[in-house]
Amino acid sequence: MSNPIRSKAAPTSPQQEDLASLAHVPIWLFVLLFLLTFWGMYYFDQNSGWFNVQVYTPYRSVAELKLYQPPAGGGNERGKAVYENICALCHNVDGMGKPNQAPPLVGSEWVLGSPTRMARIPLAGLAGPITIKGVEWNLAMPAMGAALSDDDLSAVLTYMRQSWGNKASAITPEQVKAVRAELSGRSQPFTSDQLQQIP
């Protein structure tokens, strides 16, 4: 017995089926997908640090890379080591100084002031009264930095100027070398009045 219900749809060929399936996806959707993909790649390229040469400069060694790292703990390891071995005995590890022994370095106008003036103190010493943060100190400091290399002295002076909340520029080995050359042959320590005349 034959089925009385028959499909009235017209027979289709394989080409007509392909055309019919393509007709269901609008062309504007492909254009939108292409534009979004292009915009995403452009945005990634413009805003990504992955390909930024300022971030990923090819360095030749780990030592060279360390030169461009920010200081840790407000200073540098070399300066911190020199400070703790030589200066901390009098000025304390925290830079707060010791009563009747050594003035504070924290917030000191002498530490935060002129780099060439500050470099003279450890290279030649300091004698007589000096006022620091409104308090007068009448003590002598020997030339503790005269025996240090230019690199070590610049590191420890920079450590003092950039630690414990101090914010001042670094002192370079070249600046220390220039001051050392100016002071060659000097045997007398500076007074605060003499230091204040130095720019």
C-alpha angles and dihedrals in degrees: 000000000000125000109259093205112075130177113256094198114119116245113261132211124227091254091055091050091053092049091048093052092049091051090066095064111067117225093229088066090061091048091049092049091051093048093048091049092049092047091048093052092046092048092048091049094049098043105032121103091204093089099030109123091207089063100035103036110160105249121196098220144005089250090058091049091053090058089067097047119107115253115267119232095005095298145038130281094236093050091045092052093049091046094051092047098046115010104034092069089074106015096042127238091272093051092242094122127220126271113258090000112064135353124243121269094199108103092351114159088217093056094044095041133077114347093214091050092049093048090058094062099065092034097054105010132237131258135181133020121338129177117224121179091343095308121109118225121192102192137117126239119198122222093273094164099049092091094047123096119250089253094051094045093048090048094052094044090050089048090055092048094049104037136083091024095310112139114192136128122280121260112230128216087243091059091049091048091052092050091046090053091051091051097047109136095015112134101168123084120239125255121220090250091055091048093051090059090060114090 
